[in-house]
Amino acid sequence: MPNYKETYLTPKTELIKRIKDFQSMMQTEDLDGALISQSADIVYFCGTYQDLHLYIPAAGKPVIMIRRNIDRFRTDSKLDDYPVIKLRKFSEIIRNIKEHDLPVPKRLGLELDVIPASVYLKYKQLFAGADLIDCSSLIRRQRAIKSDYEIARTKETAKMMDNIFNALPSIIKPGKSEFELAGDIEKIARREGHQGLIKTRGFNAEFYFGQLLSGPNSAMSSYFDGPINGIGLYPEFPFGPGEKIIEREEPVLFDYVGAKHGYIVDITRTFAIGEAPDMIDNAYKVAEEIQQVILAKALPCMPAGHLYDLAFEQAQKHGLTDYFMGAPYPVSFVGHGVGLELNELPVLAKGVNTPLEAGMIMAIEPKFVFPGIGGVGLENTFVMSNTGLKKLCSFPDQTIIRL
């Protein structure tokens, strides 16, 4: 069995507080309970992932029903005060709820944004007569505000990403392919403790590590809902680095996602071997200016969409709106929350009125795409404090890094 360091385990007090806070939210929404099965939500409430159903009643002790490795759960989670039982069949869920002196819910919360339709139909049959309510928005709102423990974990990931990016100048060489260089970087990332998996919420939301793109490839659009996509190696996965050889006098974009102990940091820098084209160089300076404007003005209670408006105004001021956040298919956001998943709340998008709050962790990514030439951008991950945004990574971001 694993023998993790004690510091690797999420503290019991942290997990219990998360569950109790969620119970308070359910009571406000008149839910009798919620059945949780999605991996990131299981990690959030349990501190580890196994194939299980977590039933959280609006009041009382949760019931943890595990389909496979019950011993691993007991080793990896500090939730030792709650019933942990073996779930042999899907149909046993209601019986297990009753056996632990909990009423069968009449209004049951489910993660309807992510569970497959086939699973939903099973729940509908199992909880016949109950109202099945989408509780995913409650969970996502709760997870958007990070605790001191989560902020500390994210800072560990930020330190890891600093170490990875500090190694980049020594390995970027002309004549290497993007894919070859990506392998060199991933070796460093794994050595530094990168977990590999990047959790992303949503249907068909596959994502792998990040982007290492050069020249025109960094301006290639594809399926991913982001400003930078890349060509990929094959049409079966048209995303990320390809076989293109890295050359001098062109942008080399590194948009990488770090994940350690589950918590994510998103960071982008632009390099050039020699000089970058003038339009790339100028656009990077505008991206840095956008970041500074946002840092100067972002405060708790401000609508999340206002940060996009600030960024767009700066792009407009410099005549770059046609290239801002993608071209010819721009996205209408300039940032996003990060946590256990890459695409958490808040969404810093046009028209979003959700107020920013202290404890939110978000990636802000002003980027420009010039079709046929290249993409350029800057991205950092910040935590919102009572006085404004605090940058988590220390890797410099003032200019394109010339090699």
Buried (B, 14 or more C-beta within 10 A) or exposed (E): EEEEEEEEBBEBEBBBEBBEEBBEBBEEBEBBBBBBBBBBBBBBBBBBBBEBBBBBBBBEBBBBBBBEBBEBBBBBBBBEEBBBBEBEEBEBBBEBBEEBEBEBBEBBBBBBBBBEEEBBEBBBEBBEEBEBBEBBBBBBBBBBBBEEBBBEBBBBBBBBBBBBBEBBEEEBEBEBBBBBBBEBBBEBBEEBBBBEEBBBBEEEBEBBBBBBBBBBBBBBBBEBEBBBBBBBBEEEEBBBBBEBEBEEEBBBBBBBBBBBBBBBBBBBBBBBBEEBBEBBBBBBBBBBBBBEBBBEEBBBEBBBBBBBBBBBEBBEEBEBBEBBBBBEEBBBBBBBBBBBBBBBBBBBBBEBEBEBBBBBBBBBBBBBBBBEBBBBBBBBBBBBBEEBBEBBBEBEBEEBBEB
